[in-house]
Amino acid sequence: MPELPDLQAFSLNLSKRLTGKRVEKIHAIKTKKLNTSEKALQRALVGAKLTAVRREGKELHFVFDNGHVLGVHLMLKGELRYFEGKNDHRFTILEVYFEDSIGLAMTDFQAQATPTLDPEPRQAPDALSEQADYNFLKEKIKNSRSTIKKLLMDQKIIRGIGNAYADEILWHARISPFSICNKIPDEAIRKLSKSIRTIFSRAEKSILISSPDIIGGEVRDFLAIHNPGKTHSPTKSEIRIDQSGGRKTYYTDEQVDYL
């Protein structure tokens, strides 16, 4: 699943290529996930000019000059792909034809990727927003008895952090993913707050260096901990893998357990 740094890179590249172009045609091939009718989608977006592509949590928001927004959630296996003239991409959910014969297709062989016209504002702050600062994290962590990894991945608390980057952030902050939230001291929470921004900033740069035009898929080979290709952390500690809870958690003994 593309995570926050991937989506940051996508939004940058999509903005460069598509901002300022008008929608000439839009076709929802799979309407099951769409929150409105195809005709309503067409009325809202055909003829509108794209003014920005923004990341919101784990979604991309295509913002148009008439006030409408097309939200895109790629889910686990969805991808965005360009085409010129005719769309020949398989498993297309939605295709948007812009002027100058540029098209954008949202594909997903699992048919789970979700387009949304004018998505409702989310209550939880984005992980990189000013609102999600140390004081915010401290309040949420001190009032929770869950594990810290579970809290970081709860999109109703803070948006944008997925499984892989939760592991990377917690290793960087030297906090065990199994730590109980309200047992974590203030100093560690402050470090965690800084680690979120540090890890995401580094990751976005790494993705754009290796794949400068990326708008789909995910790049993970640079990850320090959540990386099947590595056996030890950059500081030479053995990487351990826990498979409980339906997902893999990568961690090392360098991380402190607050229990």
N, C-alpha and C positions, 0 to 999 in steps of 0.2 A: 504494500500500500504506500503511495506517495505520502510523505510526511511533510511537516512544516518547511524545512529547507528546500525540499524538492518543489513544493508549491510556490515558494518565494521565487525560485529560479524560473518556474513556468510563467508566473505573472509578469516578471521582468521581460522575458522574451516575447510573450504574447503582446504585451503593450507596445514593444518596439515594432512589431510586424503589423498589428491590426488597428492601433489607435488612430482615430480620424477617418476610418472607413465606414461606409454605410452598409447596412444589411439589405441585400437585394432579395433574399429568399431564405426561409428557414423551414426545415422539415423534421418533425419528430417521428422517427421510424418506429420506435418503441415508446408507447405512451403510458405504460403501466406505472412508471415512476414519476411521470409529469404531474404537477399539482394543478394543472388547468387543461383546457382543451387545446388542441393544436391550432384551431382557428383563433383563439384568444391570444395564444403565443405569437402568432403571425401578426395579428392586429397591433400588438404591443411593440414588436421589434422590427418589422419590415419597414424600411425607410429611415430608421433611427441610426444615428452616428455613434460609434463606440468612442467613449471619452477616456476610459481607464479599465485596466484589469487589476483587481486587487485580491489579495489573499485575506480570507476571514476564517481563522481557525484552520480547519481541514478542508475548506471550500475555496473555490475561486469565484469571484464576483465580476461579471462583465457589466460595466456601468455605461448606460446610454444617455444621449443628450436630451431625451424626452422624459427622463426621470425613472425609467424602468431599469431593472437589474435582472440579469440572468445568472442564477447561482448554479454552480457545477460542483458536485461531490463525486469524486472518482471511485469511492469505495475501495475495494481490495485490488481489483485488477483493471479498472478503467484507465483509458488513455486518451489523450488529445492528439490529433494528427491533422496536419495540413493536407490539402489537395488543391489541384488547379483544374478548373472546369467541372469535371465529373468526379464524384466521389466513388472510388472503387474499394474503399476499406471495408473489410468484413466486420460483422458484429456491431454495426453502427447503431447507436441509440438516438443520436441527434446530429443533424448536419446544418451548418450555417454558411450561407453563401454571401460573401462580402463583395463589394465592387472590385474591379480590376481582376476578376476571375480567381480570387483567393477564397478558399473554403476551409472550414474547420469542422472536423468530425469528432464526436465523442464516441468512443468504442468501448465495448466490454463484452467478452465472450461469456461472462457469467450473467450479463444483463442486469447488473445491480447499480451501475453508475446512475446518478440521479440529477436531472436538470430541474431547476425550480425557478419559476417566474416570480420576481419580487419576494425573495425569502424574508421571513420574519426576523427582526433583530434578535440576537441571542443575548441572554442576561449575563452569562459568564464572560469574563474578559478574555481577550486573546493573550496568549502567552508572552507576546512581545509588546503588548500595549503598556502605556504608562500606568494604567490602573493595576496591572499585575506586578506590583513591586514587592519589596521586602515586607512591608506592613501588611499587604494583602495576604501574602503567603503565610506569614506568621499567624494571622487570625485564623485562616482556614486550617492550618496544620495543628495549632494548639487546641482547636475545638473538635478534632477528629481522633478516633481510635482505630482507624483503618491503617493499613500499611502505606508508607509514603509513595511507593510506586503506583498503587491503586489510586491514590488521591491525585497524583500528577496526571494520570491518564483519564480522569473523570472529566468529560467534556462539559458537564454541568457546573464544574468548579472553575476550570481553566481550560481554554480551548487551544488545541493545536499540538499537544504532546502525545505522541504515539508510543508503541512498545519499544522500538529500537532506540529512539532518542531519550526515552525515560531512563533506559539503562546507561546511555552515554552520559547524561546529565548527572545521574546519581554517582557514577564512578568518578567523574570529575570533581564532584563535591565531597567525595569520600564518605558517602552515606549508604549504608546497606539498603537495598530495595525492600528488605523485610522489616525494616525499622517501623516501630509504632509511632504514628505521627506526633501524638501529644507527649512523647518521651524525647523528642529531638530538641536539643538546646538552641537558644537564640542564635548563637554564633554559627552553628551549622546551617540554620535556616538562612542566615545572611549569605553564607557561602553558596548555598543552593540557588538563591535568587540570582547571584552573579553567574553561576554556572549555566543556567538556562540561556542567558543571552550570549555567553561566550561560546557554548557548544553550537547554537544555531547560527551564529555569525560565521564561525569557522566552517561549518558544514555547507552553508550556502556558497561560500567562496570556493570550497573544494569541488562542489558540483559544477559550478560555472567554469572552472578551470578545465575539468575533464570533459565536460559536455556543454560548451558555450551556447549552443542553440537549443538546448533541451526544452521540450514542452510536454513530455510524457515519460512514463517509466520511473525508475528510481536508481540512484547511484549510492552504493553503500560500501564499496571496497575500501574506503578510507577510514571507516569507523574503527575506533580503538578497542572497544569491548564487545559490542553486539555484532560480532563478525565471525561466521563459521570458519573463515580461512585463517584465523589466528588462535594460538593456544595460550599466549601470554600477553599481558597488558604492556603498554609502552614502558612501564617501570618494572617489567620482568616478573610480575606476579601471575600465577596460573589463573586462567579464566575458567570459571565454573559455570555450569548451566543447570538451571532448575526448570523442570517442565510441568510443574503443578499449575493449576488454575487455567489450563487451556492455552497457555502461551509459554514461550521460552524466555527466561530471564537470565541474562549474562551478568556476572559480577565477579569480584575478586575478594580475597581476604584483606585487602587494603582498606576496604570499606567498613565503617564502624556500625555495629548493630546497636541501635537504641531501642531497648526492650523494657 
